[in-house]
Protein backbone atom coordinates (compact mmCIF):
# COMPACT_ATOMS: atom_id res chain seq x y z
CA UNK A 1 0.00 0.00 0.00
CA UNK A 2 1.38 3.43 -0.91
CA UNK A 3 1.90 6.08 1.74
CA UNK A 4 -0.75 8.40 0.34
CA UNK A 5 -3.35 5.65 0.36
CA UNK A 6 -2.50 4.61 3.90
CA UNK A 7 -2.48 8.23 5.11
CA UNK A 8 -5.91 8.85 3.55
CA UNK A 9 -7.28 5.76 5.31
CA UNK A 10 -5.86 6.86 8.68
CA UNK A 11 -7.31 10.35 8.33
CA UNK A 12 -10.71 8.92 7.40
CA UNK A 13 -10.65 6.59 10.44
CA UNK A 14 -9.70 9.30 12.91
CA UNK A 15 -11.97 12.01 11.57
CA UNK A 16 -14.94 10.15 13.04
CA UNK A 17 -13.53 10.50 16.57
CA UNK A 18 -15.45 12.94 18.78
CA UNK A 19 -13.69 14.65 21.64
CA UNK A 20 -16.47 17.01 22.67
CA UNK A 21 -18.52 14.57 24.71
CA UNK A 22 -18.34 12.58 27.92
CA UNK A 23 -17.38 8.96 27.96
CA UNK A 24 -20.11 6.33 27.62
CA UNK A 25 -20.45 6.12 31.40
CA UNK A 26 -22.05 9.53 31.62
CA UNK A 27 -19.54 11.23 33.88
CA UNK A 28 -15.97 11.94 34.75
CA UNK A 29 -13.65 9.15 35.68
CA UNK A 30 -14.98 6.56 33.30
CA UNK A 31 -16.51 4.13 35.77
CA UNK A 32 -20.06 5.12 34.89
CA UNK A 33 -21.11 6.00 38.42
CA UNK A 34 -20.64 9.74 38.07
CA UNK A 35 -19.09 9.72 41.55
CA UNK A 36 -15.73 11.50 41.80
CA UNK A 37 -12.76 9.27 42.57
CA UNK A 38 -10.72 11.80 44.54
CA UNK A 39 -11.57 11.76 48.21
CA UNK A 40 -9.94 13.28 51.25
CA UNK A 41 -10.47 12.65 54.93
CA UNK A 42 -9.44 15.79 56.85
CA UNK A 43 -10.32 14.38 60.29
CA UNK A 44 -8.20 11.26 59.77
CA UNK A 45 -5.29 13.32 58.45
CA UNK A 46 -5.51 15.65 61.43
CA UNK A 47 -5.56 12.63 63.79
CA UNK A 48 -2.52 11.12 62.07
CA UNK A 49 -0.62 14.43 62.31
CA UNK A 50 -1.54 14.64 66.00
CA UNK A 51 -0.33 11.06 66.60
CA UNK A 52 3.00 11.91 64.97
CA UNK A 53 3.34 15.06 67.11
CA UNK A 54 2.12 13.54 70.40
CA UNK A 55 3.46 9.98 70.21
CA UNK A 56 5.93 9.16 67.45
CA UNK A 57 8.20 12.21 67.63
CA UNK A 58 8.59 12.28 71.44
CA UNK A 59 9.05 8.51 71.72
CA UNK A 60 11.55 8.46 68.86
CA UNK A 61 13.50 11.28 70.52
CA UNK A 62 13.42 9.46 73.87
CA UNK A 63 14.57 6.16 72.33
CA UNK A 64 17.34 7.95 70.47
CA UNK A 65 18.55 9.72 73.61
CA UNK A 66 18.44 6.49 75.63
CA UNK A 67 20.58 4.67 73.08
CA UNK A 68 23.00 7.62 72.92
CA UNK A 69 23.38 7.62 76.70
CA UNK A 70 24.05 3.87 76.82
CA UNK A 71 26.57 4.06 74.00
CA UNK A 72 28.35 7.03 75.59
CA UNK A 73 28.63 5.12 78.87
CA UNK A 74 29.98 2.03 77.11
CA UNK A 75 32.44 4.12 75.10
CA UNK A 76 33.83 5.72 78.27
CA UNK A 77 34.31 2.24 79.77
CA UNK A 78 36.40 1.19 76.76
CA UNK A 79 38.64 4.29 76.67
CA UNK A 80 41.98 3.36 75.14
CA UNK A 81 40.58 0.36 73.28
CA UNK A 82 39.66 0.11 69.60
CA UNK A 83 36.15 -0.69 70.76
CA UNK A 84 35.78 2.91 71.98
CA UNK A 85 36.42 4.31 68.49
CA UNK A 86 33.99 1.76 67.03
CA UNK A 87 31.33 2.79 69.54
CA UNK A 88 31.93 6.43 68.66
CA UNK A 89 31.20 5.59 65.00
CA UNK A 90 28.07 3.71 66.05
CA UNK A 91 26.95 6.64 68.19
CA UNK A 92 27.44 9.14 65.34
CA UNK A 93 25.61 6.90 62.87
CA UNK A 94 22.73 6.29 65.29
CA UNK A 95 22.41 10.00 66.07
CA UNK A 96 22.30 10.83 62.36
CA UNK A 97 19.64 8.19 61.72
CA UNK A 98 17.49 9.42 64.61
CA UNK A 99 17.73 12.99 63.28
CA UNK A 100 16.82 11.79 59.79
CA UNK A 101 13.81 9.86 61.13
CA UNK A 102 12.65 12.87 63.15
CA UNK A 103 12.97 15.01 60.02
CA UNK A 104 10.88 12.57 58.01
CA UNK A 105 8.24 12.43 60.75
CA UNK A 106 8.11 16.24 60.80
CA UNK A 107 7.73 16.28 57.03
CA UNK A 108 4.89 13.77 57.12
CA UNK A 109 3.19 15.71 59.91
CA UNK A 110 3.45 18.93 57.89
CA UNK A 111 2.15 17.23 54.75
CA UNK A 112 -0.81 15.75 56.60
CA UNK A 113 -1.60 19.07 58.25
CA UNK A 114 -1.32 21.03 55.02
CA UNK A 115 -3.10 18.68 52.64
CA UNK A 116 -6.57 20.00 53.47
CA UNK A 117 -5.40 23.52 52.77
CA UNK A 118 -3.80 22.32 49.55
CA UNK A 119 -7.05 20.73 48.33
CA UNK A 120 -9.04 23.83 49.27
CA UNK A 121 -6.54 26.12 47.51
CA UNK A 122 -6.73 24.02 44.35
CA UNK A 123 -10.52 24.10 44.37
CA UNK A 124 -10.55 27.88 44.78
CA UNK A 125 -8.01 28.29 41.97
CA UNK A 126 -10.14 26.12 39.67
CA UNK A 127 -13.27 28.12 40.54
CA UNK A 128 -11.47 31.40 39.92
CA UNK A 129 -10.25 30.10 36.57
CA UNK A 130 -13.86 29.53 35.43
CA UNK A 131 -15.19 32.79 36.85
CA UNK A 132 -14.44 34.87 33.71
CA UNK A 133 -16.61 32.52 31.66
CA UNK A 134 -19.61 32.75 33.98
CA UNK A 135 -22.51 34.88 32.81
CA UNK A 136 -23.04 38.18 34.58
CA UNK A 137 -25.92 38.81 36.98
CA UNK A 138 -29.39 38.90 35.40
CA UNK A 139 -31.15 42.24 35.50
C-alpha positions as CSV (number, residue, x, y, z in Angstrom):
1,X,0.0,0.0,0.0
2,X,1.4,3.4,-0.9
3,X,1.9,6.1,1.7
4,X,-0.7,8.4,0.3
5,X,-3.4,5.6,0.4
6,X,-2.5,4.6,3.9
7,X,-2.5,8.2,5.1
8,X,-5.9,8.8,3.5
9,X,-7.3,5.8,5.3
10,X,-5.9,6.9,8.7
11,X,-7.3,10.4,8.3
12,X,-10.7,8.9,7.4
13,X,-10.7,6.6,10.4
14,X,-9.7,9.3,12.9
15,X,-12.0,12.0,11.6
16,X,-14.9,10.2,13.0
17,X,-13.5,10.5,16.6
18,X,-15.4,12.9,18.8
19,X,-13.7,14.6,21.6
20,X,-16.5,17.0,22.7
21,X,-18.5,14.6,24.7
22,X,-18.3,12.6,27.9
23,X,-17.4,9.0,28.0
24,X,-20.1,6.3,27.6
25,X,-20.5,6.1,31.4
26,X,-22.0,9.5,31.6
27,X,-19.5,11.2,33.9
28,X,-16.0,11.9,34.7
29,X,-13.6,9.2,35.7
30,X,-15.0,6.6,33.3
31,X,-16.5,4.1,35.8
32,X,-20.1,5.1,34.9
33,X,-21.1,6.0,38.4
34,X,-20.6,9.7,38.1
35,X,-19.1,9.7,41.5
36,X,-15.7,11.5,41.8
37,X,-12.8,9.3,42.6
38,X,-10.7,11.8,44.5
39,X,-11.6,11.8,48.2
40,X,-9.9,13.3,51.2
41,X,-10.5,12.7,54.9
42,X,-9.4,15.8,56.9
43,X,-10.3,14.4,60.3
44,X,-8.2,11.3,59.8
45,X,-5.3,13.3,58.4
46,X,-5.5,15.6,61.4
47,X,-5.6,12.6,63.8
48,X,-2.5,11.1,62.1
49,X,-0.6,14.4,62.3
50,X,-1.5,14.6,66.0
51,X,-0.3,11.1,66.6
52,X,3.0,11.9,65.0
53,X,3.3,15.1,67.1
54,X,2.1,13.5,70.4
55,X,3.5,10.0,70.2
56,X,5.9,9.2,67.4
57,X,8.2,12.2,67.6
58,X,8.6,12.3,71.4
59,X,9.0,8.5,71.7
60,X,11.6,8.5,68.9
61,X,13.5,11.3,70.5
62,X,13.4,9.5,73.9
63,X,14.6,6.2,72.3
64,X,17.3,7.9,70.5
65,X,18.6,9.7,73.6
66,X,18.4,6.5,75.6
67,X,20.6,4.7,73.1
68,X,23.0,7.6,72.9
69,X,23.4,7.6,76.7
70,X,24.0,3.9,76.8
71,X,26.6,4.1,74.0
72,X,28.4,7.0,75.6
73,X,28.6,5.1,78.9
74,X,30.0,2.0,77.1
75,X,32.4,4.1,75.1
76,X,33.8,5.7,78.3
77,X,34.3,2.2,79.8
78,X,36.4,1.2,76.8
79,X,38.6,4.3,76.7
80,X,42.0,3.4,75.1
81,X,40.6,0.4,73.3
82,X,39.7,0.1,69.6
83,X,36.2,-0.7,70.8
84,X,35.8,2.9,72.0
85,X,36.4,4.3,68.5
86,X,34.0,1.8,67.0
87,X,31.3,2.8,69.5
88,X,31.9,6.4,68.7
89,X,31.2,5.6,65.0
90,X,28.1,3.7,66.1
91,X,26.9,6.6,68.2
92,X,27.4,9.1,65.3
93,X,25.6,6.9,62.9
94,X,22.7,6.3,65.3
95,X,22.4,10.0,66.1
96,X,22.3,10.8,62.4
97,X,19.6,8.2,61.7
98,X,17.5,9.4,64.6
99,X,17.7,13.0,63.3
100,X,16.8,11.8,59.8
101,X,13.8,9.9,61.1
102,X,12.7,12.9,63.1
103,X,13.0,15.0,60.0
104,X,10.9,12.6,58.0
105,X,8.2,12.4,60.7
106,X,8.1,16.2,60.8
107,X,7.7,16.3,57.0
108,X,4.9,13.8,57.1
109,X,3.2,15.7,59.9
110,X,3.5,18.9,57.9
111,X,2.2,17.2,54.8
112,X,-0.8,15.7,56.6
113,X,-1.6,19.1,58.2
114,X,-1.3,21.0,55.0
115,X,-3.1,18.7,52.6
116,X,-6.6,20.0,53.5
117,X,-5.4,23.5,52.8
118,X,-3.8,22.3,49.5
119,X,-7.1,20.7,48.3
120,X,-9.0,23.8,49.3
121,X,-6.5,26.1,47.5
122,X,-6.7,24.0,44.4
123,X,-10.5,24.1,44.4
124,X,-10.6,27.9,44.8
125,X,-8.0,28.3,42.0
126,X,-10.1,26.1,39.7
127,X,-13.3,28.1,40.5
128,X,-11.5,31.4,39.9
129,X,-10.3,30.1,36.6
130,X,-13.9,29.5,35.4
131,X,-15.2,32.8,36.9
132,X,-14.4,34.9,33.7
133,X,-16.6,32.5,31.7
134,X,-19.6,32.8,34.0
135,X,-22.5,34.9,32.8
136,X,-23.0,38.2,34.6
137,X,-25.9,38.8,37.0
138,X,-29.4,38.9,35.4
139,X,-31.1,42.2,35.5
